[in-house]
Every structure is written in structure tokens, then in C-alpha cells.
């Protein structure tokens, strides 16, 4: 039962209407999905209902079902609706009045996990990692003036250490194994780990990379950002844990990214879903995100129980 949906197993075969439905959502457009297939193939499939103007990206993942809430492990092969890039972006495009149709279709699968939604799908749901966003309405100095006093003190302490840091744009072909090892450090420490990107992604992704070195010219960190019109997206980074204590590397990185967003005349800065405490110190606002489970064989009440295990408890 396809409920009006057609399924493609290659982004190269997607019809032209796909990008029309995707509109301004760059991470779900055809060319970017082709790129992801090349550098991070995980059995992607693409679902489109042209009459209802609904598109869906899904992929298969061996997921630890307790990844967001426990130190225990429960590995399970599951189909995920999302972008296979670990970014805070929905894996579908659907008008509000068509979400019932989308949910009905998702419930035709044996089991599917839907990531990073606004919580409005009529399916069993739970909180997942929140995203952090800054609306850049004032100039850079006014951002700091509006922060809580304890946040301003903390940022000042970090900024005093920035004089020991050298931050410069890194040509992608200069991204080496030392940089990638720092990404691996962050990946292993992160909460809610999903797919791990390979080095090829950083060499080929259409985004800018900056590296951070210390006073002895030692490599401390790198970060990757992408500007899309008037919005800047912080994608990935690598940070050495030990030197972070010495230089406040991560916090200084966030401050530098904020400066780059202002320099690029951006109106919004997307800071991702991890390290929310540090991002809040800059004045970033939490954008709650949800996950859903849908199944044609598992009753809704069982899905809700699974989500209570899988989901991340909301932080007050």
C-alpha cells in the first residue's frame, strides 16, 4: 500500500518536482542528496507524493536504541527518516494540512524512527536533543550586553585566552588525519551518536573549514561551517579535550563563529544540537526537537513505551 507515494533508491533518478517541493531546504535537495550517497551511503531511499507535495528521505542505520538515555547498549537495525548527516534538520517536507497523510504512510512500515521534528506529527513522540539558534538582530557588541552577568564573566575569561589562539581558514585539501582524529574525539564524547562520517566528507563537502592552533603552533581544533543565504550553519568540529581546558577552545570557537556570521551579514546562526550549556552562554535559544516511532506491526502504546526509553528527557 503506497498511499500515492513513489519510492526511488537513487537521488540521481529523482524527478524535477523534488527540488520544487524542497524549496529553500538545501539539505534535502537533489544535488546534496547525491553527494551524501557518494560519501555516506547507508541504503538511502526517497519517497515522493507529487499530488500532496510530500517528500521524505530515509536511510538504514544500526542504532543503539538506548543511545539518547542510557549507558547500556541495544543495537537494532532500523529505518530512519532524516538526513544522514547528524544535523538538526527534518528528513521530510510536508505542509501542515498534509501531516495526517504523511503519518499514515509512515505507519505502513514495519518500524521507522523519525528524527528532529517540531512535534506536530500525529505519531508517538518523545523529546530528542534540542537545537540552538541565534537570531542576529543587533550588532556583535550588543549581543554580549544583553547576556546574564554570569555569562558575560565566563565569556570574558574565555576571550582573555583567545590571544594565545591562531584561527585561520583551512583549504580542504589540507584537512589531514590529525584533524579527523579530533573529529573522532568529539564523536566518541557526544551524546546521541548516530552515523560517523568518514574523512572523505570533510574533503568534499561544500563548506568552509577553519583550524585553531595554540601558542606552540599545536593543532587544537577545527570547525566546519556553511552559509546559506542569510543563515550560517555550524556543521561539525573536532576539539582536543585536554587543551580545551587550557585555552577554552570550544567557547572561543563559538565566539569566532558568531563573528563570522556577523561578517557574512547573516540573520540567523544555527549552532547544532550538542553542548547546549556553552551555546546558551552566547545567548542561543533552545529549539525543542522531537522523535517519533511509527509501525504497521507494533501498537502505538508499545511505540510510546519504546520512546520513553529512547527519548531524551527535556531539560528545564
Residue pairs with C-beta under 8 A, 6 or more apart in sequence:
1 108
2 105
2 108
3 49
3 101
3 104
3 105
3 108
4 49
4 51
4 52
4 101
5 47
5 48
5 49
5 54
5 56
5 105
6 47
6 48
6 49
6 50
7 45
7 46
7 47
8 14
8 45
8 46
8 47
8 48
9 44
9 45
9 46
10 37
11 30
11 33
11 34
11 36
11 37
11 44
11 46
12 34
14 30
14 33
14 46
14 48
15 48
15 50
17 48
17 50
18 29
18 30
18 46
18 48
18 55
19 29
19 30
21 48
21 53
21 54
21 55
21 93
22 28
22 29
22 30
22 55
22 93
23 93
24 229
25 89
25 93
26 32
26 228
27 83
27 85
27 87
27 89
28 55
28 57
28 83
28 89
28 91
28 92
28 93
33 44
33 46
33 57
35 204
35 205
35 206
36 44
36 83
36 84
36 85
37 44
38 204
39 197
39 198
39 200
39 201
39 204
39 205
40 84
40 85
40 195
40 197
40 198
40 201
42 59
42 60
42 61
42 84
42 195
43 59
43 60
44 57
44 58
44 59
44 84
45 57
45 58
45 59
46 55
46 56
46 57
46 58
47 54
47 55
47 56
47 58
47 105
48 54
48 55
48 56
49 55
49 101
49 105
52 94
52 98
52 101
53 93
53 94
53 95
53 98
54 92
54 93
54 94
54 95
54 98
54 101
54 102
54 105
55 92
55 93
55 94
56 81
56 91
56 92
56 102
56 105
57 81
57 82
57 83
57 84
57 91
57 92
58 79
58 80
58 81
58 82
58 91
58 112
59 79
59 80
59 82
59 84
60 77
60 78
60 79
60 80
61 77
61 78
61 79
61 80
61 84
61 194
61 195
62 75
62 76
62 77
62 78
63 75
63 76
63 77
63 78
63 80
63 113
63 194
64 73
64 74
64 75
64 76
64 193
65 74
65 75
65 76
65 78
65 306
65 309
65 310
66 72
66 73
66 74
66 309
66 310
67 192
67 193
67 194
67 310
68 128
68 129
68 191
68 192
68 310
68 311
68 312
69 309
69 310
69 311
69 312
69 313
70 309
78 111
78 112
78 113
79 109
79 111
79 112
79 113
80 91
80 112
80 113
80 114
80 115
80 194
81 91
81 92
81 106
81 112
81 113
81 114
81 115
82 89
82 90
82 91
82 114
82 115
82 116
83 89
83 91
84 195
85 195
85 197
86 194
86 195
86 197
86 236
87 233
87 235
87 272
88 116
88 129
88 131
88 270
88 272
88 273
88 287
88 289
89 116
90 115
90 116
90 117
90 118
91 114
91 115
91 116
92 102
92 114
94 101
94 102
96 120
99 120
99 121
99 122
100 122
102 121
103 121
103 122
103 123
103 294
106 112
106 114
106 121
106 123
106 292
106 294
107 123
107 294
107 295
107 296
108 296
109 294
109 295
109 296
110 295
110 296
110 297
111 293
111 294
111 295
111 297
111 298
112 293
112 294
112 295
113 291
113 292
113 293
114 121
114 123
114 291
114 292
114 293
114 294
115 128
115 289
115 291
116 128
116 131
116 289
116 290
116 291
117 125
117 289
117 290
117 291
117 292
118 289
118 290
119 125
119 288
119 289
119 290
121 292
123 292
123 293
123 294
123 300
123 303
124 292
124 293
124 294
124 300
124 303
124 304
124 307
125 290
125 291
125 292
125 307
126 290
126 291
126 307
126 308
126 310
126 311
126 312
127 288
127 289
127 290
127 291
127 311
127 312
127 313
127 314
128 192
128 289
128 290
128 291
128 311
128 312
129 191
129 192
129 273
129 274
129 289
129 312
130 273
130 276
130 286
130 287
130 288
130 289
130 315
131 270
131 271
131 272
131 273
131 286
131 287
131 289
132 270
132 271
132 272
132 273
132 276
132 279
132 280
132 284
132 285
132 286
132 287
133 268
133 269
133 270
133 271
133 284
133 285
133 287
134 143
134 258
134 261
134 268
134 269
134 271
134 282
134 283
134 284
134 285
135 267
135 268
135 285
136 143
136 261
136 262
136 266
136 267
136 268
136 269
137 267
138 146
139 262
140 258
140 259
140 262
143 258
143 282
143 283
144 152
144 155
146 283
147 155
147 281
147 282
147 283
151 280
151 281
151 282
151 283
154 251
154 281
155 251
155 255
155 281
155 282
157 248
158 248
158 251
158 252
158 255
159 252
159 255
161 246
161 247
161 248
161 252
162 248
162 252
162 255
164 214
164 215
164 247
165 212
165 213
165 214
165 220
165 247
165 249
165 252
166 212
166 213
166 214
166 217
167 210
167 211
167 212
167 253
167 256
168 210
168 211
168 213
169 208
169 209
169 210
170 179
170 209
170 210
170 211
170 222
172 202
172 203
172 204
172 205
172 209
173 203
175 199
175 202
175 203
175 209
175 222
177 199
178 219
179 202
179 209
179 211
179 219
179 222
179 238
180 199
180 202
180 238
181 238
182 219
182 221
182 222
182 237
182 238
182 239
182 240
183 197
183 202
183 222
183 236
183 237
183 238
184 196
184 238
185 238
185 239
185 240
185 241
186 236
186 237
186 238
186 239
187 193
187 196
189 241
190 274
191 274
191 312
192 273
192 274
192 312
197 236
202 209
202 224
202 236
205 224
205 226
205 235
206 226
207 224
207 225
207 226
207 235
208 224
208 225
208 226
208 227
209 222
209 223
209 224
210 222
210 223
210 225
210 256
211 219
211 221
211 222
212 219
212 220
212 221
212 222
212 223
212 249
212 252
212 253
213 219
213 220
214 220
214 243
214 246
214 247
218 243
219 240
220 239
220 240
220 243
220 244
220 247
220 249
221 237
221 238
221 239
221 240
221 244
221 249
221 250
221 253
222 237
222 238
223 234
223 236
223 237
223 238
223 253
223 257
224 234
224 235
224 236
224 237
225 232
225 233
225 234
225 235
225 257
225 260
226 232
226 233
226 235
227 233
227 261
227 264
227 266
230 265
230 266
230 267
230 268
231 266
231 267
231 268
231 269
231 270
232 257
232 260
232 261
232 264
232 266
232 268
232 269
232 270
233 270
234 257
234 269
234 270
234 271
234 272
235 272
237 250
237 253
239 249
239 250
239 253
240 249
243 249
244 250
250 275
250 278
251 278
251 281
254 271
254 278
254 279
254 282
255 282
257 269
257 271
258 269
258 282
261 269
269 284
271 279
271 282
271 284
272 279
273 289
276 284
276 286
276 315
280 286
286 315
288 314
291 307
291 310
291 311
292 307
293 303
293 304
293 306
293 307
293 310
294 303
295 303
298 306
